[in-house]
Structure formats: structure tokens, C-alpha cells
């Protein structure tokens, strides 16, 4: 698949920013568990927050293939930053684009697309991860608004974000059809960050447990109709999986390129280890796997851009890319030997960052289940 000149220009601009601003600073963000506000402002100026959002809603008006290109480049610079950007683009922006009314798009989608807000998606709960139909968080109608009570778990940007889309139960007797989607500003009374997770990786992106304790929002913050929450959530995850797959490729590529450069410089047995067949073949396999994953992503993104259902293709892309990325990062560490294992070099950080790509937005087992069902 060939990219057009606009796609190449956007990719190259984000790549230059990532190499100049993300990659050199990522080790410090990792050590400090710090949120890179200035980097996010720079990415917002490049339009990274609203790639697929129409221009009239404050976005770039581009496609999912371009979003995949952008996320790959950001992830090559820093995994955690790419996750925060990915969640804002999809599912948050995607939900508001498809289901938000004019007033909601003006109040929430525009500032999100312009990078003035960071978005969070509150679906997962302590007892409900892969099984999204087991939610316990409730939203009850009360006068001219709703009151939300419950706990959400593993929420990206739950602390640093300014607005969250929350999936909650409005009718306990209706099962999946009893869930609804709401816009909740994170400064709303009753929205409480209960804890920040101490994670293996992606330290530049916060992951929070959110307690909703009588959190009141106006009725106009309901997205779509009552009972559409499950459909809204699962529909958005299709695009989100393409984004996670693109992140996986970006991190894998970054580790791979570092290993290639190291292997060309490292001398042993009278020459560079790059020329040793064991190392060269290992890197050749990595290059092939990265490109195969990228093509799966571009195919799924192109289907979505064409309006063709791509649940199976998005699941395939995420499954293959996320598992490929762990293999490639491991191979890169092996290429550096002991140096790959220490934090003076970036590979151990990338390895930690990429591991979660097999978990969030649907585990690898869930992707296999989706693919199996599509084959039935």
C-alpha cells in the first residue's frame, strides 16, 4: 500500500518531533513517572489530538490510516505519550464524532481535537475487564440530571485528563441494553481519583482508579440514548485496536532500529556482530514481522476509512502487532546482551512499555475470540 504525499508529510513531521522531543526525554519521564505537558502541547500543535475529527469540529479532518501513521511515530518516541494520545483520538473523539449532538461536539469534541483537553475512557471496572457486560457502576436519573456511583479501574488519563466518557448501568434489568454513555468532566464533584497505579511501564501516562461518589452531571451529558452505552463502547474499541496495534509497531520499530545500529557498531570475532549470521538472521526476522504487522494495520485502517466493517481485521492487527512487538523487543535485548538488560540503554524501558499492548483495548485472548466468531 502506498501513502499519498499528505500522509507522508504528516508522518515525517510527527517523526521529526518525536525524535527531537520525545525520544531524548522519555528516559527521564520513565524515571520520574512524570506527565510531559510540553510534549503534549507540541503534539497538539501538530494536530495529533484530532486526526480524524472533521475540520468544522476543530480537527484535522483526516483518516484512520493517517492516525495509525501518527501513533506509530509517537510510540517510537515514547510509549506512554502515544497511549494518552491514542485514547483521546479513539475511543473518546470517535464516540463524540459518531454519537455526540451538535452541542456536545462544540463543548467537548472541539477542545479535545485541538489538544486543549485530554480524554479518558471509563469502561473497565475491578470485576469487569474483558467482560464489559458485567458493569456495576450505575447512573440514576435525578431531577434534571444523572448521579453516577461506582468504581472504574485502569483508566488512562484518569488524573491528567479533563473529560471522561463513562459507561454506566441505567437499567439493571436490561443487561447489555441497560448501559448508557455519559460525558463527565473530571473536575465534577464526586469524580475522585482513588489511586494511581504503580505500573511496569508507560510511566509518562497515568493509569488511575476512579471512584464515582454521587457524581452529578446534567442530563444533556448523556451521549445518544439511554441503553446505547454497550453498543457505543464496543463500536469505538474497533478503531482503538487499530491505534494500539500502531503503537505496538512504533515501539517495536524503535527497539529494532536501536539493535540494528548497535549490532553494526559492536565488534566481536574480528568484525561487527551484525555480520554474524545468528544476529543477522534474528534482525531479518524482526524486520519482516514489523512490516507484516504494519500492513495488517494499514489494511484494517483502510477498511474503516472506506466504511467497511473491520472488527476481524482490527482484532487481527492488534493481536499480531502486540505479540510481535514483545518478540521484537526481546530479540533486540538479546542482541545487546547485558547492555540490553540495564537502564543505561532504552531497550528495557521499551520492553516494559510495550507489554501492556497485549492487555488493554482487549486482551490477546479476546482478539482471538473475536476472530474465531468472525470465522464461524
C-alpha positions, 0 to 999 in steps of 0.5 A: 500500500502506498501513502499519498504525499499528505500522509507522508508529510504528516508522518515525517513531521510527527517523526521529526518531533518525536525524535527531537522531543520525545525520544531524548526525554522519555528516559527521564519521564520513565524515571520520574513517572512524570506527565510531559505537558510540553510534549503534549502541547507540541503534539497538539500543535501538530494536530495529533489530538484530532486526526480524524475529527472533521475540520468544522469540529476543530480537527484535522479532518483526516483518516484512520490510516493517517492516525495509525501513521501518527501513533506509530511515530509517537510510540517510537518516541515514547510509549506512554505519550502515544497511549494518552494520545491514542485514547483521546483520538479513539475511543473518546473523539470517535464516540463524540464524532459518531454519537455526540449532538451538535452541542456536545461536539462544540463543548467537548469534541472541539477542545479535545481535537485541538489538544486543549483537553485530554480524554479518558475512557471509563469502561473497565471496572475491578470485576469487569475487564474483558467482560464489559457486560458485567458493569456495576457502576450505575447512573440514576436519573435525578431531577434534571440530571444523572448521579453516577456511583461506582468504581472504574479501574485502569483508566488512562488519563484518569488524573491528567485528563479533563473529560471522561466518557463513562459507561454506566448501568441505567437499567439493571434489568436490561443487561447489555441494553441497560448501559448508557454513555455519559460525558463527565468532566473530571473536575465534577464533584464526586469524580475522585481519583482513588489511586494511581497505579504503580505500573511496569511501564508507560510511566509518562501516562497515568493509569488511575482508579476512579471512584464515582461518589454521587457524581452529578452531571446534567442530563444533556451529558448523556451521549445518544440514548439511554441503553446505547452505552454497550453498543457505543463502547464496543463500536469505538474499541474497533478503531482503538485496536487499530491505534494500539496495534500502531503503537505496538509497531512504533515501539517495536520499530524503535527497539529494532532500529536501536539493535540494528545500529548497535549490532553494526557498531559492536565488534566481536570475532574480528568484525561487527556482530551484525555480520554474524549470521545468528544476529543477522538472521534474528534482525531479518526476522524482526524486520519482516514481522514489523512490516507484516504487522504494519500492513495488517494495520494499514489494511484494517485502517483502510477498511474503516476509512472506506466504511467497511466493517473491520472488527476481524481485521482490527482484532487481527492487527492488534493481536499480531502487532502486540505479540510481535512487538514483545518478540521484537523487543526481546530479540533486540535485548538479546542482541545487546546482551547485558547492555540490553538488560540495564537502564543505561540503554532504552531497550528495557524501558521499551520492553516494559512499555510495550507489554501492556499492548497485549492487555488493554483495548482487549486482551490477546485472548479476546482478539482471538475470540473475536476472530474465531466468531468472525470465522464461524 
